[in-house]
């Protein structure tokens, strides 16, 4: 038996309760927290030499230190702890990182003081379908010629295979959306089911997709306009279109569901007229052109498998826009969870978002393969491959005359211009969210006083799009390939988000569930398509990786700025002159970077739950202040507040570089969206930096009602 003495006590840094009146002591190598009594340090964690002397035996039979200790004395003493710089075991280089000890705050809130939750504008099914459908059906304007060039007369089959490969994603999107009905697309889905680092990778892919959308739409718009109104400098006009929409967004122009619905209706009517004219022409000629095109040699000399593979990969470009509805899902509700017990299908009405995804897939099935088949039945392959950028206006001229060609061109200009506007509006929202989440520089969120628009985001996006256009020399085929790679990677991220939701958040209520085999099949199909596009035109991968590396570098440099600054500080401290000149400034800069708070709402006092929340904040947010909030109501467990008070000092010692406060709020309403909004305003903490555990099926609210509160654990 070894006695406890002051040397042993000074190395004890953590207390974990193992039984009533007994604690297990774990020795850490972190600096001790000591209180000098005037002569020498005699206390640590509430112990003194009076209760830790040679007469206090140590039970070491199982390798653990146990002792009897009064917890009330421990809690009273913790409020007096300070860090003694004179203690030789403290790392002097890191003493500035310790923000101090946490406190306990108790507060009572009446139901009458809770703020009202504003009612969000809801889209109708047609409006929701129109906003995303414009992007989806705009892709046929520049995909038809590219697919025919890739696989010749096999294009309709390749497109049909691509449409079938998209089928699993209908329910993947529905499951993701009903589980996490929050705007932000795949970034928000991964942010709530995995780490912030993984979510930022998906955001980088989305940024490339937005860039390619704007450039491809502007370039195709120019091509259709040139076909209708005569030749003009395509490069200059395309950049002018990008600049014009940048100015419009700067002036505060946004997407309008009503305008989008009108454009969508016009586009559907135009496509219907064009397809009907093609069908009439095919019937008149008896399908002679289709037979002639079918008899032509394949692009790769009879290698049907390779032609189909490349054709399938390129055909996936015609599905771009399918992911758009996830960016405005909050307006496509309301959402109800699946019924707890099996019942008739009519027991739950599908949400607007679910019906939108069904409509989108139906549009793809009806339009894309049929339009390519009709094109091959009316125009020879040589003409299609010669005019890939405005092939639909050429087809209109062939089957209907000048009026139909003009109608198709005008429709294309309007729809593709809307695609440019959608890209600007979407990227402004995403970059603003990333900057707000401290993943991009904060200056990007600055707004001008005149129009309250984010001018730095708009200007940066315009420059990036223009650079991409000039890098590819305005080649729409190359630009479309970059767009296709970005789109496929976004779909892969959506499938990955679905997998993480199944594994990491299985308790999260959702109205639709996609099976594991279907998710894996969809993931494999899109991965094969990504490989196929990269192999079809290897130079596309270079442009794509260049932009992906740029976005990732900017995001990672911002996201890991504290780590980078600490590395720079370490380097400066190795050189006395640099240490004298820059160390103090770097220290202050690091403290400013870490000076913000996050909140974790907990219904339990389990130490492993609190520890996981602190670890998440430490690894994902680089903050120096964590507030653990517990809402006390009639249905809450009465012993939780007491246990939270007991565990707070323990948690505070485990994470000495983070101040951990406890906020106990008594409110009859319990944990609800109103109290989250109230605390967000009072604590000056955005709901994006408020965390909670994954709710279960008995939770009375939908997670979308909490205005972006993040689920960080099961």
Secondary structure, 3 states (H helix, E strand, C coil): CCECCHHHHHCEEEEEEEECCEEEEEECCCCCCEEECCCCEEEECCECCCCCCCCCECCCCCCCECCECCHHHHHHHHCCCECCCCCCCCCHHHHHHCCCCCCEEEEECCHHHCCCCCCCCCCCHHHHHHHHHHHHHHCHHHHHHHHHHHHHHHHHHHHHHHHHHHHHHHHHHHHHHHHCCCCCCHHHHHHCCCCHHHHHHHHHHHHHHHHHHHHHHHHHHHHHHHHHHCCCCHHHHHHHHHHHHHHHHHCCCCCCHHHHHHHHHHHHHHHHHHHHHHHHHHHHHCCHHHHHHHCCCCCCCCCHHHHHHHHHHHHHHHHCCCCHHHHHHHHHCCCCCCCCCCCCHHHCCCCHHHHHHHHHHHHHHHHHHHHHHHHHHHCCHHHHHHCCCCHHHHHHHHHHCHHHHHHHHHHHHHHHHHHHHHHHHHHHHHHHHHHHCCCCCHHHHCCCCCCCCCHHHHHHHHHHHHHHHHHCCCCHHHHHHHHHHHHHHHHHHHHHHHHHHHHHCCCCCCCCCCCHHHHHHHHHHHHHHHHHHHHHCHHHHHHHHHHHHHHHHHHHHHHCHHHHHHHHHHHHHCCHHHHHHHHHHHHHHHHHHHCCEEEEECCCCCHHHHHHHHHHHHHHCCCCEEEEEEEECCCCCCCHHHHHHHHHHHHHHHCCCCEEEEEEEECCCCCCHHHHHHHHHHHCCCHHHEEEECCCCCCCCCHHHHCCCEEEEC
